[in-house]
Amino acid sequence: MRVPLYLRPRLEPPLDALLDTPHLLHTLVDALGSPLNVLLPDRIAENADRFLAVYRKHRLTGRITFAHKANGASSLLRRLAAADPAAVGVDVASLGELQHALACGFTPDRITATGPKDPAFLWLAARTGVTVHPDSIAELGQLAGLIREFALPRVDVLPRLSGFDAAAGAGAPGVRVRSRRSRFGTPLAEAEALLDALDRHRDAVEPVGVAYHLDTTARTEKAVALERCVGFLDALRARGRDPRVLDIGGGFGVGYVDDAGEWDRYTTELGNAVLGTRPVLTWRGHGYGLRNEGGTLRGSLALYPAHRPDAGPGYLDGLLATPAPATGRPPATLLLEHLYDLSAQPGRALVDQCGAVLARVLGTTATGSGDHLVRLAMNAGDMSLEEHGVLVDPVLLPRPGDSAPGDGPVAVHLFGNLCLEADLITRRTVFLPRLPRPGDLLAFANTAGYAMDFHAHRAQRRPLARTVAVVRDGGSWRWCLDEEYWPITHPGGTA
């Protein structure tokens, strides 16, 4: 038998305790169908507090702003709307998200609008008075035109910058720090033109700060961006403006796999499998970006770093202490010295440990190689961790009362319910403690960030997954449909 290669999930309270209640979870799926999204809204408020604790550690003021696109549930937004208005906000990237945030209880002063913006989105943002992040000089002009056309009050803006190539400081002479090209934000090379545009539209917009966008997890690149944005804010001040906020966006990450050794072993063995020195670890030899060229391993691993010990608030803590290359000063020091507030937009990191997707096992089929194909009552769009390059094992939840003996670790391939060869829940071979049986559940933990609803669809007229919110009630649990959750206590219990 093959030695199993596990990628067991990192589980923290209260998600770990919820997954230890199979009777409740089976009852919910029996009533509401498979797949089922289960959310823990109280955890998102705890995550926001953890980020704010990093602010306090570095003596910074500002706001944590949830990137709404990571999860569209009402319960999560309503729970955050009940948090400290001065410390917690929401970032929206579409007209529908803006309408949803307003309906969930966020006042306009707690909302920022980013992403590609059509005229309707810009108009409602201006009409309600949310803070807008213009992605270009043209978008800034479009916003100003709407404000003038409809005689609206001036709108606060945080122009978004990108393209922060910078020479390193004296500590590393001759080294250049480059940032990956982005289609979002105005390149820093056009900063003077952006400043001129803000002056032209002085009657319509008020630049209260600046934001940056980077497609990277490299702390040094982000420290460079923050350093250069401080320079842009100083240039605004020189033109008679009073900016006060620097928004560093998101990208703080999540640790999905609990054990670093399991992650290292799996990625090492994946390379060996691609080279053919061990049995394959994936469906049809998929290499996740790696390939065998004449016995040499080529390519790069196209996977999210699933074991990340310093993700989320820990990543932010490290970033704020990372010396910027040009000045050698940590970002936290730069912000304090210039009296600027910090704003951050965690998405995935703010819904860390906030939920799971439950899927019922429909049946299994043995293959000639000794593996088994497991068919689930869900499709790849319902649980899209792999779409984001995240590899982590599901948790097997046998039906309560099933006392049949197990058969030891077993290798399985997880498939969806679409009539489509490509409908794989995961391309890799998954090792489970025993062969799943029809009626069992697989719980895909920590899927609230992007994996739960970002790619969901109604292909083949299959219904979208229902979503429930679950809260602790003493030693038990209470639940309701996501759309019925409100962060208030009714007589007899929590909604």
Secondary structure, 3 states (H helix, E strand, C coil): CCCCCCCCECCCCCHHHHCCCHHHHHHHHHHHCCCEEEECHHHHHHHHHHHHHHHHHCCCCEEEEEEHHHCCCHHHHHHHHCCCCCCEEEEECCHHHHHHHHHCCCCHHHEEECCCCCHHHHHHHHHHCCEECCCCHHHHHHHHHHHHHCCCCCEEECCEEECCCEECCCCCCCCEECCCCCCCCEEHHHHHHHHHHHHHCCCCEEECEEEECCCCCCHHHHHHHHHHHHHHHHHHHHCCCCCCEEECCCCCCCCCECCHHHHHHHHHHHHHHHHCCCCCCEHHHCCCCEEEECCEEEECCCCCCCCCCCCCHHHHHHHHCCCCCCCCCCHHHHHHHHCCEEEECCCHHHHCCCEEEEEEEEEEEECCCCCEEEEECCCCCCCCCHHHCCCCCCEEECCCCCCCCCCCCEEEEEECCCCCCCCECCCECEEECCCCCCCCEEEEECCCCCCCCCCCCCHHHCCCCEEEEEEEECCEEEEEEHHHCCCCEECCEEC
